[in-house]
């Protein structure tokens, strides 16, 4: 702004605007010479409506020139519809997978989704909340309590706020895996073959049923184990290389792998 207008009495600004592509400017006077912004409110204007805007100056001697015209959009509205087809699937003792669909036209420009979840004996106001970003349509909830029923809702959000929540769905985490390890492990070696046998694991009432067993074996000094899965209480392990092998057995359940047995050390000479 030129010094001539700044030094004049009654110095201020003129904000002129109109919907993009229309005729006739609306003008608003900003009387403070220190102002650096102007907010126009009109509840009838749809979200993301483009406007042409220019700013001029005035003082008691008259009006000055306007700035170049720029095009800006009115703020977006918050999402107006809830996600649909919300499904919650228990995966383990501490994980639930939540998936949903959404109507793109009702979301404006979504920044993501918020999933709220709370235990069956709690109020919805106590819900924990996690957010996704972008157009994700699922999230894996972790760190949950085992053998617990949860209620879950999903809602979209953007810069303007949150949309309505979906209808609540329910899912229960799995029971904990068996705490008892396979016991009385017996083994017989025939060259590079090791025949193993053990007593079955009996889960407690609050633990998951046993679905089978895993035999894990690795060479001494290595961290990665090879795995043999079986539904029996016996297995045959082939030790392919020369060296000492570490072998252990654990039960497998819906809630995950149970406690591993004490390790046994078996030498291999083939």
N, C-alpha and C positions, 0 to 999 in steps of 0.2 A: 504494500500500500504506500502510495506517495506521501512524502512529508506534508504536502499541501493539505491533504485530507485528514491526516493524523492531527495536524495542528488546529484544524477548524473546530468550532463548537458543535456539539451534538453529533460527534463522530460515532458511526456504528456500521453495521453490516446489513445487507439485503440478501436473503437466501431465496432463490427462485428454483422451482422444481415443477415437473409435470411427468405423468406416466409416459414412458418411451413411445414415440410415434404419435402422440396426440398434440393438439394445438392449445395454446393458452397457458400461460405460466401462473402458478400460484406463488405469491411472494409473502415472506415473513420478515419482519424487522427485528434485528437483534441490536438492542440499544446499548449494550455494554461494549466499550472499546476494547476491553480485555478478553472478550469471548473468543474461544477457539473452536467451538462446536455448537450445533443446534440439533435438537431432537424433535422430529415431527411424528405425532401419533395419530393414527386413523385405523380403528378396528375393522373398517370395511375393506381395507386393502388386503388382497390375498397374499400369502407368503411368497417370497421370491419374485415379487413384481419389479420389473426394471423401471428405474426413474432416471430422467435427465436432470442434472443438477448444475447450477452455476451460482457463484457468490460474488456480490458487488459491494461497494462501499458508498456511504453518503455522509454528508455533514450539513451544516446550516446553509451552505452555499449551493448545494445540489447533489445530484447523484454522480458517482464515478463510474468507471468501466467495470464490466463483469469479467470474471475469470473464464477460461475455456470451459466448455460443457463436458462433464464427465457422466458416465452411466453407472449407477449403483443399483443394487437390488434391496428390496425390503427384507427384513429378517425372515428366516424360515420358521414355520410352525413346528411344534412338537409332533411326534408321530400320533396318528389318530386311531390306529387299530392295533390290536394285540396280535402277537405271533399265534399261529394255528398249528394243529397237529403236534403238540408238544408231547414228547415221549421220554421217559426216564427208564434206563436199564441198569440194573446192578451188575457190576463186573467183578467185584471182589469184596473183601472185608472192609475196604476203605475207599472204594471208587464207585461212582455212579456216572454213567454217560447220559447227558441231556441233549436232545436234538429237537429242532423245530423248523417250521416253514414260516415265511412272512410275505405279506402283500406289498410289493415294492412301491406301488402307487401311494400307499398310505404313510410312507415313512419319510418323505422329503429326501433329505440327504443324511441317512443314518450314520452315526459314528460307530455304532455297535449295539450290543444287547447286554442286558443285565439279568443274571439268574439269581433269584432269591431262594434259599432253602432253610428249612427249620425242622426240628425233631417233632415227632407226633405229639408229645406231651408239652410242647412249647406253643406260645402264641406267635402269629405271623409277624408281629412287631419285633420279635427277637431274631428275625431271619438274618443269616449271614448272606452277604452279597458278593458276587464276582462278576467281572465285566469281560466281554469280548470286544474286539475292535474290528471295524469293517463289516463285511457281509458274511461273517462266520455263521453257520447254522447249527453248530454243536459245540459242546464244551465238556471236558472230563473233570468232574469234581473229585478231588483227592483229600486225604487226611480226615475222612469221615469215621465215625464210630461204627464198630462192627455190630451186626445183628440189630440194627436200628432202623425204624421206619422214618422216612423223610417226606415232607411235602415240598413241592418245587413249583415256582412260577417263572415266566420269562417276559420281559418287556424291552422294547426298543428305546433308544435314546439318541438325541442329537444335540446340537448347540442350543436349541431352544428349550429343551427339557426332556421329560420322560413320557412315553406313551402308556396306555393302560396295560395292566398285567394280564397274562393269559390265565385261563382256568387252571387251578392248581392240580398237579398230578402227584402220584405217590410212588415211591420205590423204597425197598428195604435192602440195606447192605447185607452181604453174606455173613454167615457165622464165621468166627475165627477158625483158622486151620488147627488141626490136632496139635496139642502141646506135647503129647507122648511121642517119643522117637521109636522107630523100629528097634526091637531088642533081640538078644540072643542070636546075633548074626553068626552063622556058620559058613565056612567056605572050604572048598577043596580045589586044589590047583592041579591041572594036568597040562604041563607045558605052558603055552601062552593063554590057556583057557582057565578061567576061574568060575566055578559054580558057587552061587551064593544062595542062602536061605535064611529066613528070619520069621519071627512071630508077628502076626497081624497087629496093627494098631487099633485100639478101641477108643474112639473119640468120646469126650465128655458130652453131657447133654447140651451145653451151650457152644459146642464146636461142630464144624462141618463134618458130614459123613466122608469117609475115605473112598475115593474113586479109583485109586491105584497107587503106584509107587514109582519113584525115580531112583535110579542108581547113578551116582555121579563118580567119575573116576578121572584122575589126572596124574601125570608124572610128577614126582616130587620136585619142587622148585618152580613149577609152572602154576599160573593162576587160573587159566581157563580149563573148565572141566568138560568132558564129554558126558552125554546123558543117554541112558537107556530107560525107556518107560515101559511099565508092565502092570497088568491088573492082578498078577499072581504075587505070592510071597517068595518068589525065587527068580533068579535070572542068571544068565551065563555071560560073562564079560570076556572079551578078547583083548589081551594086552599086546598091542602091535609092535612095540619097540623094547629094546633092552633098557632096564632101569627099574627103579622102585616106584610103584603106583600107590596113590592114596585113594581109597574107596570109601564112600559113605552112602547111606540110604535114607530117604525121607518119604513120608506119605504125601499124596496129592489129594486136594479137596477143592470144593467150590470156592472156599475162602482163601485158597492159595496153598503153598507148600508148607508142610508141617516141620517140626523140629527134626534136624538131621541126627542120625545115629553117631555114636563114637566112630572115629576113623579107624580103618584097618590099613596096614602097610603090607603090600604084596610084591615080592621081587619078580621080574620077568627076565628070562634069559634068551628069548628068541628074537 
